[in-house]
């Protein structure tokens, strides 16, 4: 699938950089699920480009609904390595619409062929939620990633029939760690490994 780029994404990415973060710049993959009723997600919630750039909050066309079991993979105009932040929006009484997702980072030539590592889980009550990638870097042996995938894991038994899963408002990533930081992380990993062996 060809990456999709929003018209305002470049401006949003620049704004993100000013805060030390970069907002999603391209849509690299989309597999939208269905409503809890089995019907399609409303068109106003089905444009993946709405997940690009800075968070916009509630409003027609301001977010992308994953649908139950659906996923969305995003690119950021370059590699990243320190954090991932997810914004979700829920219309109406959030207590009646508990929505959950798993967050992955990926690396590779394309989103379709990339290797993915689970970073953690997020629910709509936690939005925005930031994941520090220090532990993920130690697991993968990497300090850079190319993609973020958000996978809906909402429980259909806990929500009404018109629910359509986790709603992605925005995703931002932190920059690649500075070389000195990488060395410290590596040293910390080695020290931890030595202590476990002792």
C-alpha positions, 0 to 999 in steps of 0.5 A: 500500500502506498503511504498516504500523506495529509496536506497539513502533516508537514506543518504538524510535524514541524510543530511536534519537533518544537516540543521534542516530538514528531506527529504521525506524518504518513499512513502506512497501513490500514485494516479497519474492523467493524462496529460491534453490531457487525456493520461498517464504521461510519464514513466520518470516522473512517478516514485514516488521514485524520490520525495524522498531525497534532491531536484535534479532539472530538469533531467530524473527521478529526479521528480514525476509528479502528473498528473491532480488531482493526489496526492502523500503521503510521510513519513519521518522516524518519526514524525515532527511538525514545517514546510513543504517545497516543491520543484517543477520543471518545464521544459521549459517556466514556464509562459506557465505551471502554476502548483498548488498544495495543501499541507496537513499534516496527522497523524495516523497509516497509510497514508490510514487511517490518518486524514489530515489537509490542510496547504496551497497552492503552485504554481511552481513560488514559489518553494521552498515554506516553510509552518510554521505549527504554525497555523496548530498546533493551528487548529488541537490541535497537534504538531506532524504529520506523513505524507505530502500529495501533491494534484495537483490542476492545472487548465487544461484551463491554460496549453498546452495539454501535461502538466502533473500537479505539479512536485514534486522534493522534500519535507522536514519537520521540527522537532517536536517543543521543549517542551518549544516552545509547551508551548509558542504556547499553551499559545499564543493560550489561550491568543488569545482565551481570547482576542477574547472572551473579 
